[in-house]
């Protein structure tokens, strides 16, 4: 290998490390790709119009982040960044880079659903509609009941003799705090709703306790931990809700339900415009 060829090789390797060369190579590749989409399409000039509302939106986003409006220089940078984004988006779409992209597809779906939801959010319900919705879903707003009780833990599988022994002691007036097995479960529970009771004793314990007659010991009653003697000390029955007291919650629930309904209606309308062909012997 001659000295001249060695120098030429060194210069070539150095040049390949230069960013400008990388840019030129990328540009040449893009030129070839654009050529594949047609010379007319690649050379057609485009126009990007920056509307006043776009500038206002960029400024508002900046102010929401930094708690102050942008100065002139910052606003110019925001606009330039928007232009850069717009150019890249247009060129990417021209190259078909949005095709088969799961992220882009999901985002477009979200935007379509957001448009339909925005329409629904602008609809104000009448009181008649709210009362009708309330009547159809009254169980949801029912004021839940509560129960207070004492319990003596008998263990996971107490014998019949052990149950009879504790029952007899309770009937004779023995202090329940001195009976049964030691446990981390509360010996006495104040007025509590079903979620609170079941959170401590396991699912279904509230439903097992609530029908018990107050003022006497019952059992054994099963929980997730074992068996109990239970003495109901107080009970608050469920109460029918008053519309005026729950009207705010009813309005919120009506809005959510209406958004779901309109989004579904919109999709169903759009779906009617398409014939869906699925893989299979009959094409369905």
KEKOLDO-447520 format. One record per atom (N, C-alpha, C, O): y, z, x. Coordinates in steps of 0.001 Angstrom, whole numbers, padded with zeros to 6 digits, always signed. Each point is the difference from the previous one (the first is absolute). Example, Ala and Ser with C-alpha at 12.3 -4.5 7.8 and 13.67 -1.06 7.14 Angstrom:
BEGIN
-005690+007800+013190;+001190+000000-000890;+001200+000000+000900;-000019+000665+001036;+001069-001385-001386;+001190+000060+000820;+001090+000730-000770;+001108+000169+000509;
This chain:
BEGIN
-001195+000000+000860;+001195+000000-000860;+001239+000000+000893;+000106+000837+000896;+000853-001776-001126;+001179-000124+000846;+000995+001095-000319;-000089+000661-001035;+001038-000478+001936;+001035+001025-000200;+000861-000329-001200;+000420+000892-000738;-000150-002201+000540;+000838-000409-001146;-000685+000318-001335;+000633+000474-000944;-001963-000753+000891;-000707+000277-001256;-000069+001485-000279;+000049+000416-001157;-000164+000409+002225;-000028+001442-000185;+001331+000486-000540;+000039+000867-000874;+001071-001429+001396;+001329+000395-000489;+000180-000416-001454;+000558+000739-000810;-001049-001950+000494;+000123-000483-001379;-000774+000900-000966;+000475+000289-001098;-001668+000153+001508;-000801+000876-000843;+000675+001336-000217;-000031+000547-001102;+000654-000009+002174;+000695+001278-000126;+001184-000114-000951;+000253+000894-000809;+000479-002022+000919;+001148-000207-000892;-000449-000112-001453;+000660+000509-000905;-001811-001192+000688;-000510-000162-001354;-000392+001343-000609;+000305+000283-001158;-000993+000547+001963;-000407+001310-000504;+001209+000868-000322;+000004+000733-000988;+001029-000822+001838;+001224+000772-000243;+000689-000477-001280;+000491+000796-000801;-000470-002135+000638;+000663-000552-001186;-000689+000418-001282;+000652+000255-001012;-001989-000186+001057;-000755+000375-001198;+000252+001431-000430;-000275+000369-001142;+000802+000444+002059;+000312+001390-000354;+001395+000137-000595;+000348+001080-000478;+000458-002132+000490;+001372+000068-000510;+000019-000054-001520;-000679-000845-000582;+001438+001722-000088;+000089-000009-001473;+000493-001328-000546;-000441-000428-001066;+001353-000237+001781;+000544-001272-000482;-001109-001039-000126;-000024-000790-000944;-000891+000804+001908;-001114-000944-000066;-000872+000298-001218;-000425-000914-000706;+000162+002204+000465;-000781+000385-001189;+000661-000508-001266;-000675-000510-000894;+002000+000647+000811;+000751-000446-001177;-000130-001512-000188;-000223-000486-001110;+000368-000255+002230;-000097-001455-000082;-001392-000442-000424;-000148-000939-000781;-000888+001629+001306;-001365-000333-000389;-000218+000279-001482;-000606-000805-000707;+001116+001986+000224;-000104+000345-001426;+000715-001031-000856;-000506-000419-001041;+001715+000005+001500;+000762-000992-000749;-000711-001327-000079;+000018-000658-001040;-000642+000259+002126;-000749-001257-000002;-001179+000073-000953;-000288-000953-000725;-000398+002101+000734;-001141+000172-000900;+000457-000053-001456;-000647-000630-000837;+001769+001297+000538;+000520-000013-001361;+000383-001416-000412;-000193-000394-001150;+000739-000373+002104;+000383-001381-000293;-001221-000816-000394;+000057-000807-000928;-001173+001021+001643;-001236-000706-000324;-000500+000407-001376;-000411-000848-000792;+000447+002175+000500;-000472+000476-001304;+000857-000535-001125;-000512-000446-001027;+001846+000492+001229;+000900-000518-001029;-000231-001478-000213;+000106-000494-001123;-000422-000218+002197;-000283-001420-000129;-001180-000253-000904;-000062-001024-000681;-000891+001971+000672;-001174-000155-000856;+000372+000085-001467;-000722-000512-000856;+001858+001164+000553;+000436+000135-001392;+000942-001140-000407;+000505-000020-001123;-000269-000934+002046;+000839-001143-000348;+001331+000062+000717;+000660+001039+000023;-000284-002125+000545;+001249-000047+000783;+001204+000253-000879;+000952+000659+000420;-000984-001174-001628;+001141+000172-000909;+000213+001461-000352;+001134+000478-000022;-002238+000245-000257;+000090+001417-000358;+000535+000809+001155;+000827+000889-000202;-001285-001177+001426;+000391+000773+001169;+001457-000199+000355;+000640+000918+000514;-000098-002105-000778;+001366-000294+000422;+001019+000227-001100;+001203-000120+000233;-001674+000449-001438;+000923+000161-001119;+000872+001233+000201;-000530+001088+000225;+001843-001226-000299;+000873+001164+000206;-000109+000961-001172;-000271-000408-001130;+000484+001690+001409;-000028+001009-001044;+001339+000701-000091;+000821-000106+000910;-000594+000823-002001;+001250+000743-000168;-000336+001403-000460;-000788+000197-000926;+001389+000763+001576;-000173+001400-000377;+001346+000512-000485;+000951+000105+000774;-000881+000207-002046;+001240+000497-000606;-000095+001521-000120;-000899+000523-000658;+001813+000164+001285;+000047+001460-000076;+000908+000387-001156;+001224-000062+000120;-001806+000454-001220;+000780+000356-001183;+000636+001379+000163;-000444+000817+000806;+001481-000583-001582;+000705+001280+000073;-000923+001162-000352;+000077+001070+000604;-000962-001293-001601;-000907+001076-000383;-000989+000331+001116;-000445+001141+000123;+000104-002143+000689;-000883+000248+001145;+000678+000908+001013;-000602+000942+000514;+001887-001245-000232;+000770+000828+000940;+000122+001423-000545;-000150+000971+000743;+000421-000854-002038;+000126+001330-000608;-001316+000772+000086;-000003+001204+000256;-001104-001895-000467;-001311+000661+000082;-000296+000466+001416;-000502+001107+000194;+000805-001935+000794;-000209+000386+001399;+000856+001218+000352;-000452+000926+000673;+001703-000953-001148;+000912+001106+000276;-000474+001289-000679;+000051+001080+000588;-000516-001213-001844;-000469+001178-000739;-001236+000601+000650;-000139+001223+000049;-000757-002062+000450;-001208+000499+000677;+000375+000749+001269;-000568+001050+000299;+001521-001589+000444;+000472+000667+001219;+000613+001359-000337;-000274+000997+000669;+001107-000968-001713;+000685+001241-000378;-000993+001048-000493;+000172+001189+000268;-001210-001619-000986;-001010+000945-000474;-000755+000625+001170;-000447+001143-000090;+000305-001880+001177;-000721+000500+001171;+000866+000883+000875;-000434+001067+000433;+001663-001505-000170;+000867+000668+000979;+001102+000837-000630;+000806+000596+000714;-000760-000542-002044;+000981+000818-000727;+001449-000407+000295;+000914+000822-000066;-000723-002096+000391;+001342-000558+000189;-000097-001518-000088;-001055-000566+000289;+002138-000105-000685;-000049-001460-000060;+000021-000594+001413;+000517+000629+000924;-001069-001821-000750;+000015-000626+001327;+001399-000492+000368;+000779-000387-000872;-000466+000406+002173;+001255-000617+000435;-000203-001508+000107;-001097-000502-000243;+002144-000209+000603;-000056-001464+000003;-001083-000520+000936;-000745-000920-000337;+000675+001521+001510;-001003-000448+000966;-001408+000253-000487;-000877-000850+000153;+000654+002020-000740;-001329+000329-000516;-000386-000914-001160;-001154-000410-000123;+002139+000094-000728;-000277-000885-001124;-000345-001403+000486;-000883-000658-000551;+001596+000200+001600;-000322-001312+000567;-001436-000030+000531;-000712-000989-000167;+000299+002083+000806;-001372+000070+000517;-001010-000002-001143;-001055-000627+000103;+001373+001327-001196;-000886+000017-001159;-000156-001396-000595;-001099-000420-000361;+002229-000294+000266;-000036-001359-000542;-000794-000920+000914;-000802-000807-000470;+001024+000930+001782;-000728-000834+000956;-001504+000276-000064;-000810-000921+000098;+000448+002189-000262;-001417+000340-000110;-000587-000584-001281;-001140-000463-000012;+001931+000486-001075;-000458-000599-001250;-000214-001498+000164;-000986-000550-000492;+001924-000119+001194;-000129-001437+000255;-001267-000278+000808;-000741-000938-000296;+000497+001766+001327;-001194-000172+000823;-001266+000117-000865;-000928-000801+000111;+000928+001830-000977;-001150+000197-000877;-000189-001176-000940;-001122-000463-000201;+002224-000028-000380;-000074-001111-000945;-000541-001260+000677;-000820-000719-000572;+001288+000460+001792;-000479-001177+000736;-001490+000104+000274;-000752-000949-000218;+000330+002125+000705;-001422+000181+000286;-000847-000125-001263;-001075-000598+000032;+001552+001157-001145;-000749-000074-001248;-000145-001449-000444;-001089-000433-000378;+002184-000313+000423;-000059-001397-000436;-000930-000825+000884;-000799-000798-000490;+000915+001005+001795;-000854-000749+000916;-001463+000395-000159;-000885-000852+000072;+000625+002147-000289;-001371+000457-000197;-000601-000603-001263;-001165-000400-000008;+001971+000332-001077;-000473-000614-001230;-000261-001490+000190;-000970-000541-000530;+001860-000128+001305;-000189-001426+000262;-001284-000255+000777;-000643-001033-000180;+000270+001974+001046;-001225-000135+000783;-001230+000485-000765;-001124-000128+000485;+001337+000691-001689;-001123+000489-000783;-000573+001306+000512;-001158+000321-000266;+001976+000446+001009;-000509+001243+000577;-000210+001093-001047;-000596+001039+000284;+001094-001289-001499;-000206+000988-001062;-001344-000162-000695;-000394+000853-000796;-000308-001935+001087;-001253-000274-000680;-001094+000960+000469;-000130+000285+001191;-000653+000208-002157;-001149+000863+000286;+000374+001248+000785;-000809+000514+000771;+002026-000026-000961;+000430+001234+000652;-000051+001123-001028;+000779+000008-000953;-001696+000944+001146;-000224+001052-000991;+001243+000861-000202;+000293+000411-001123;+000439-000137+002201;+001193+000853-000099;+001074-000681-000833;+000604+000621-000875;-000367-001908+001150;+001021-000736-000742;-000401-000140-001465;+000831+000161-000894;-002101-000459+000652;-000465-000143-001377;+000184+001300-000786;+000424-000016-001156;-000746+001132+001793;+000147+001288-000675;+001470+000294-000288;+000341+000515-001064;+000524-000846+002021;+001430+000254-000184;+000569-000849-001133;+000810+000481-000792;-001232-001741+000714;+000470-000871-001072;-000477+000509-001356;+000738-000045-000984;-001976+000528+000940;-000511+000577-001251;+000841+001204-000402;+000361+000146-001168;-000047+000716+002132;+000793+001187-000293;+001374-000381-000537;+000513+000645-000914;+000078-001684+001476;+001335-000411-000448;-000057-000560-001422;+000907+000242-000797;-001962-000984+000475;-000144-000518-001355;-000168+001140-000995;+000604-000020-001073;-001408+001000+001415;-000191+001159-000876;+001283+000811-000100;+000302+000558-001054;+000457-000488+002151;+001257+000744-000009;+001010-000643-000948;+000747+000698-000686;-000728-002036+000651;+000922-000701-000902;-000305+000368-001450;+000908+000314-000770;-002188-000354+000402;-000381+000356-001369;+000304+001461-000300;+000451+000333-001096;-000701+000548+002081;+000271+001426-000195;+001491+000253-000157;+000404+000872-000769;+000419-001629+001494;+001454+000172-000090;+000499-000313-001403;+000901+000662-000515;-001495-001674-000091;+000364-000342-001379;-000350+001157-000929;+000783+000360-000880;-001958+000215+001080;-000445+001106-000852;+000897+001225+000171;+000287+000697-000973;+000159-000431+002208;+000841+001185+000252;+001340-000098-000716;+000619+001019-000306;-000179-002221+000043;+001308-000184-000650;-000067+000215-001508;+001034+000046-000666;-002234+000086+000128;-000163+000161-001453;+000135+001476-000375;-000701+000850+000549;+001593-000553-001474;+000201+001364-000476;-000770+000211-001304;+000173-000768-000946;-001010+001787+000886;-000771+000231-001233;+000875+000625-001089;+000941+000738+000291;-001262-001040-001525;+000657+000670-001113;-000710+001331-000240;-001114+000206+000481;+001752+000688-001218;-000634+001285-000304;-001259-000211-000838;-000980+000733+000136;+001019-001746-001005;-001177-000288-000813;-001182-000389+000887;-001128+000430-000242;+001385-001242+001271;-001070-000409+000912;-000535+001200+000779;-001202+000116+000236;+002119+000778+000162;-000421+001181+000741;-000832+000936-000873;-001003+000553+000453;+001417-000382-001686;-000760+000872-000900;-001376-000600-000306;-000984+000730-000123;+000919-002041+000003;-001283-000652-000247;-000913+000171+001219;-001193+000270-000143;+001757-000429+001326;-000776+000191+001232;-000457+001446+000118;-001129+000271+000407;+002007+000652-000762;-000320+001427+000036;-001166+000314-000942;-000917+000736+000363;+000960-001301-001577;-001058+000258-000984;-001340-000547+000483;-001043+000604-000252;+001063-001733+000937;-001244-000615+000485;-000589+000755+001189;-001194-000108+000282;+002037+000874+000413;-000460+000686+001210;+000283+001501-000062;+000213+000635+001032;-000211-000074-002229;+000418+001381-000193;-000850+000984+000805;+000502+001031+000447;-001791-001346-000259;-000868+000918+000752;+000491+000206+001428;-000209+001060+000591;+000860-002074-000043;+000479+000084+001379;+001103+001036+000154;+000179+000570+001077;+000562-000325-002160;+001152+000909+000069;-000289+001361-000613;+000886+000849-000087;-002105-000647-000328;-000375+001283-000602;+000218+001144+000987;-000362-000101+001173;+000947+001174-001653;+000220+001177+000840;-001357+000670+000206;-000613+000493-000947;+000156-000484+002198;-001363+000460+000268;-000165+001487-000251;+000942+000785+000110;-002173-000426-000451;-000320+001398-000219;-000187+000736+001318;+000049-000596+001076;-000265+001908-001183;-000197+000830+001192;-000872+001193-000375;-000087+000382-001167;-000544+000189+002161;-000862+001153-000238;+000153+000990+001144;+000193-000385+001154;-000283+001672-001493;-000001+001067+001004;-001316+000758-000147;-000476+000211-001116;-000113+000200+002243;-001304+000659-000087;-000297+000838+001244;+000630-000141+001047;-001603+001001-001212;-000602+000714+001113;-001402-000556+000195;-000611-000509-000940;+000105+000607+002163;-001359-000479+000228;-000710+000889+001013;+000607+000528+000932;-001896-000382-001144;-000867+000705+000947;-001014-001015+000514;-000742-000590-000785;+000708+000386+002095;-000892-000990+000593;-001400+000591+000154;-000188+001037+000637;-000789-001721-001236;-001377+000490+000017;-000839-000592+001132;-001113+000459+000257;+001641-001465+000408;-000756-000670+001055;-000422-001388-000442;+000241-000407-001137;-000876-000316+002053;-000396-001370-000310;-001126-000044-001035;+000078-000763-000963;-001114+001569+001150;-001144+000006-000930;-000409+001448-000297;-001027+000466+000494;+001816+000238-001291;-000338+001401-000291;-001239+000102-000888;-000241-000846-000861;-000518+001875+001086;-001185+000221-000838;+000433+000495-001374;+001123+000470-000179;-002025-000582-000783;+000305+000487-001347;+000254+001506+000018;+000832+000514-000748;-001556+000170+001605;+000185+001457+000099;+001386+000328+000529;+000648+000939-000463;-000197-001726+001444;+001333+000254+000578;+001090-000293-001028;+000973+000747-000101;-001126-001809-000647;+000983-000340-001041;+000036+001104-001048;+001079+000415-000422;-002247+000067-000003;-000064+001060-001011;+000632+001282+000515;+000655+000722-000752;-000852-000439+002037;+000560+001214+000592;+001521-000034-000009;+000643+000988-000356;-000066-002120+000746;+001470-000127+000033;+000556-000002-001412;+001040+000605-000261;-001725-001282-000651;+000471-000046-001393;+000033+001414-000601;+000939+000359-000711;-001948+000414+000998;-000072+001366-000517;+001114+000863+000583;+000610+000800-000709;-000346-000968+002011;+001046+000785+000654;+001366-000340-000578;+000827+000889-000203;-000588-002144-000059;+001282-000414-000580;+000145+000542-001416;+001087+000428-000390;-002163-000441-000381;+000044+000512-001373;+000280+001486-000022;+000598+000511-000947;-001030+000184+001987;+000220+001443+000076;+001360+000342+000593;+000326+001178+000149;+000470-002184+000189;+001361+000244+000464;+000167+000119+001496;+001040+000466+000465;-002035-000874+000303;+000128+000050+001459;+001129-000921+000461;+000293-001012-000637;+000326+001375+001739;+001079-000810+000577;-000593-001318+000521;-000845+000018+000895;+001282-001166-001451;-000573-001280+000437;+000241-000289+001484;-000726-000785+000609;+001751+001424-000031;+000283-000227+001417;-001100+000560+000888;-000107-000370+001169;-000719+001272-001726;-001061+000620+000793;-001349-000669-000198;-001000+000396+000598;+000987-001423-001452;-001272-000639-000344;-000110-001396+000607;+000999-000599+000400;-002205+000102-000341;-000245-001355+000462;+000044-000147+001505;+000158+000981+000727;-000299-002210-000263;+000023-000299+001426;+001426-000234+000473;+000864-000415-000772;-000630+000684+002046;+001304-000278+000577;+000207-001512+000102;-000929-000757+000283;+002149+000352-000517;+000320-001424+000028;+001486-000183+000276;+000803+000906-000226;-000450-002085+000714;+001414-000330+000219;+000658-000467-001296;+001219-000167-000043;-002004-000047-001011;+000564-000417-001279;+000827+001125-000607;-000349+001169+000162;+001435-001494-000854;+000815+001056-000611;-000756+000746-001086;-000669-000606-000838;+000781+001928+000860;-000655+000824-001033;+000732-000120-001335;-000603+000111-001067;+001913-000338+001150;+000814-000082-001213;+000909-001209+000110;+000623-000229+001036;-000550-000541-002110;+000795-001227-000031;+000999+000098-001136;-000385+000223-001148;+001676-000388+001457;+001026-000005-001041;-000038-001298-000784;-000791-000892+000306;+001655+000782-001331;+000016-001203-000827;+000081-001243+000879;+000980-000200+000718;-002003-000620-000780;-000086-001172+000876;-000532-001193-000780;-000812+000143-000914;+001286-001316+001296;-000442-001233-000641;-001340-000445+000571;-000501+000576+000966;-000064-001601-001573;-001308-000501+000430;-000020-000427+001466;-000931+000375+000713;+001920-001148-000222;-000047-000408+001410;+000007+001188+000956;-000675-000025+001030;+001440+001072-001370;+000091+001170+000871;-001326+000759+000035;-000472+000389+001068;-000122-000181-002241;-001273+000721-000067;-001104-000786+000705;-000757+000554+000797;+000674-001848-001099;-001057-000827+000588;+000187-000184+001497;-000972-000213+000724;+002209+000292-000254;+000244-000107+001429;-000591+001196+000752;-000398-000122+001158;+000343+001285-001831;-000537+001212+000629;-001505+000136-000205;-000722+000381+000921;+000244-000695-002141;-001400+000271-000334;-000873-001251-000084;-001218+000100-000142;+001832-001261+000228;-000762-001231-000070;+000158-000694-001339;+000337+000646-000992;-000572-001943+000944;+000163-000780-001234;-000823+000558-001155;-001169+000352+000162;+001807-000277-001341;-000702+000416-001216;+000059+001480-000305;-000385+000414-001093;+000862+000406+002040;+000000+001434-000269;+001003+000360-001098;-000274+000866-000830;+001427-001525+000824;+000998+000259-001048;-000596-000284-001379;+000149+000799-000925;-000827-001948+000795;-000579-000366-001293;-001080+000987-000438;-000232+000185-001195;-000422+000443+002161;-001032+000986-000339;+000607+001328-000429;-000590+000730-000796;+001773-000417+001326;+000632+001300-000260;+000875-000026-001243;+000036+000975-000751;+000679-002090+000521;+001027-000040-001047;-000531+000330-001388;+000745+000599-000776;-001985-000945+000398;-000449+000336-001367;-000516+001420-000165;-000311+000416-001116;+000212+000341+002217;-000567+001345-000096;+000928+000928-000776;+001220-000056+000155;-001802+000900-000984;+000803+000944-000791;+000627+001039+000922;-000665+000553+000877;+001947-000298-001087;+000722+000953+000854;-000408+001433-000342;-000431+000304-001112;+000585+000558+002113;-000203+001423-000229;-001377+000521+000305;-000230+001203-000127;-000706-002052+000526;-001338+000476+000349;-000569-000850+001137;+000478-001100+000276;-001505+001639+000370;-000619-000677+001121;-001043-001004-000467;-000772+000270-000920;+000758-001440+001571;-000948-001063-000325;-000685-000448+001296;+000551+000129+001093;-001735-000644-001248;-000647-000547+001179;-001511+000087-000074;-000574+000537-000948;-000047-001080+001975;+000679-000585+001156;+000579-001397-000279;-000568-000779-000766;+001726+000480+001413;+000688-001293-000099;-000077-000656+001375;+000333+000621+001010;-000773-001875-000975;-000190-000673+001278;+001266-000638+000540;+000823-000512-000758;-000672+000547+002086;+001077-000688+000698;-000609-000788+001167;-001221-000045+000145;+002051-000564+000668;-000497-000709+001176;-000565+000951+001045;-000678-000438+000929;+000948+001739-001069;-000416+000975+001011;-001209+000827-000437;-000714+000559+000832;+000494-000486-002137;-001100+000812-000484;+000224+000442-001431;+000507-000763-000821;-000889+002009+000520;+000076+000515-001363;+000986+001164-000078;+000159+000759+000956;+000510-000626-002126;+001053+001004-000178;-000131+000656-001367;-000469-000611-000960;+000894+001870+000897;+000322+000635-001272;+001499-000189-000175;+000767+000213+000939;-000345-000611-002134;+001408-000359-000223;+000544+000765-001194;-000653+000122-001037;+001896+000404+001214;+000700+000734-001062;+001362-000660-000197;+000887+000128+000844;-000725-000836-001966;+001274-000671-000285;+001016+001038-000453;-000243+000744-000950;+001389-000697+001638;+001035+000989-000313;+001178-000596-000759;+000726+000724-000681;-000530-002038+000790;+001111-000642-000710;-000287-001495-000090;-000739-000556+000813;+001328-000072-001803;-000222-001426-000181;+001237-000625-000629;+000605+000585-000899;-000232-001756+001361;+001094-000758-000620;-000563-001331-000468;-000483-000798+000803;+000547+000567-002097;-000584-001214-000558;+000868-001218+000335;+001216+000127+000145;-001832-001298-000022;+000784-001223+000200;+000958-000205-001162;-000307+000362-001135;+001460-000939+001415;+001009-000196-001041;+000399-001465-000070;+000051-000695+001014;+000231+000238-002233;+000463-001370-000192;+001386-000145+000618;+000836+000889-000166;-000575-001971+000864;+001301-000174+000665;+001098-000374-000978;-000257-000590-001049;+001470+000937+001402;+001178-000400-000761;+000605-001222+000683;+000257+000026+001204;-000029-001092-001964;+000470-001261+000588;+001273+000188+000818;+000107-000526+001108;+000848+001265-001640;+001283+000141+000690;-000158+000696+001351;+000739-000291+000940;-001698+001205-000844;-000177+000739+001250;-000678-000843+001084;+000137+000276+001192;-000867-001302-001624;-000715-000816+000994;+000526-001443+000010;-000646-000897+000542;+001820+000684-001143;+000508-001373-000141;+000241-000679+001343;-000189-001210+000121;+000604+001977+000894;+000244-000601+001323;-001310-000512+000596;-000056-001109+000531;-000990+001918-000620;-001306-000408+000514;-000541-001182-000799;-000613-000904+000568;+000838+000906-001889;-000460-001102-000843;+000690-001294+000397;-000636-001052+000063;+001949+001124+000209;+000750-001196+000397;-000533-000554+001330;-000182-001208+000149;-000064+002100+000805;-000521-000442+001297;-001367-000658-000153;-000269-001039+000604;-000589+001650-001414;-001335-000555-000204;+000068-001328-000743;-000757-000924+000299;+001672+000830-001276;+000174-001254-000738;+000425-001111+000942;-000493-001124-000099;+001412+001434+001019;+000466-001016+000957;-001153-000489+000880;-000163-001201+000212;-000632+002143+000297;-001123-000394+000849;-000980-000882-000763;-000457-001024+000508;+000141+001435-001738;-000937-000780-000808;+000576-001374-000330;-000730-000990-000016;+002024+000924-000245;+000632-001270-000348;+000035-000940+001201;-000185-001208-000149;+000421+001761+001337;-000024-000819+001217;-001384-000604+000193;-000127-001193+000272;-000908+002012-000412;-001371-000496+000147;-000295-001084-001038;-000646-001004+000300;+001131+001223-001530;-000261-000967-001077;+000681-001335+000285;-000612-001056-000161;+001872+001099+000584;+000739-001237+000243;-000527-000732+001222;-000086-001228-000009;-000268+001960+001062;-000583-000638+001183;-001293-000714-000377;-000254-001116+000455;-000561+001761-001286;-001259-000621-000431;+000268-001216-000878;-000642-001036+000172;+001581+001147-001109;+000331-001122-000872;+000488-001194+000817;-000369-001145-000261;+001208+001440+001257;+000528-001066+000841;-001127-000699+000762;-000033-001227+000088;-000894+002029+000465;-001110-000600+000737;-000891-000820-000922;-000419-001103+000350;+000130+001648-001536;-000844-000734-000940;+000625-001342-000368;-000698-001005-000135;+002023+001002-000025;+000700-001251-000320;-000111-000994+001152;-000234-001189-000218;+000403+001677+001435;-000118-000875+001164;-001424-000517+000172;-000216-001158+000355;-000753+002039-000615;-001400-000378+000206;-000418-001126-000930;-000857-000811+000351;+001458+000754-001537;-000335-001048-000950;+000343-001388+000529;-000512-000999-000505;+001373+000928+001516;+000418-001284+000562;-001000-000533+001017;+000154-001112+000505;-001182+001908-000204;-000945-000399+001044;-001414-000094-000552;-000403+000769-000874;-000331-001725+001403;-001433-000084-000249;-000688+000626+001191;+000220-000427+001134;-001040+001423-001364;-000678+000724+001069;-001409-000548+000162;-000804+000065-000930;+000502-000602+002100;-001331-000530+000298;-000658+000914+001038;+000535+000211+001088;-001694+000323-001443;-000718+000899+000878;-001235-000687+000566;-000527-000928-000613;+000053+001377+001787;-001196-000611+000567;-001219+000312-000860;-000111+001085-000571;-000790-002040+000488;-001206+000211-000809;-000516-001337-000514;+000700-001009+000093;-001895+000989-000624;-000584-001262-000464;+000773-000656-001112;-000006-001226-000115;+000696+002034-000736;+000761-000581-001095;+001493-000004+000282;+000800-000335-000874;-000421+000709+002101;+001414-000019+000374;+000813+001092-000621;+001227-000094-000034;-001882+001157-000473;+000705+001083-000668;-000280+001313+000685;+000510+001038-000423;
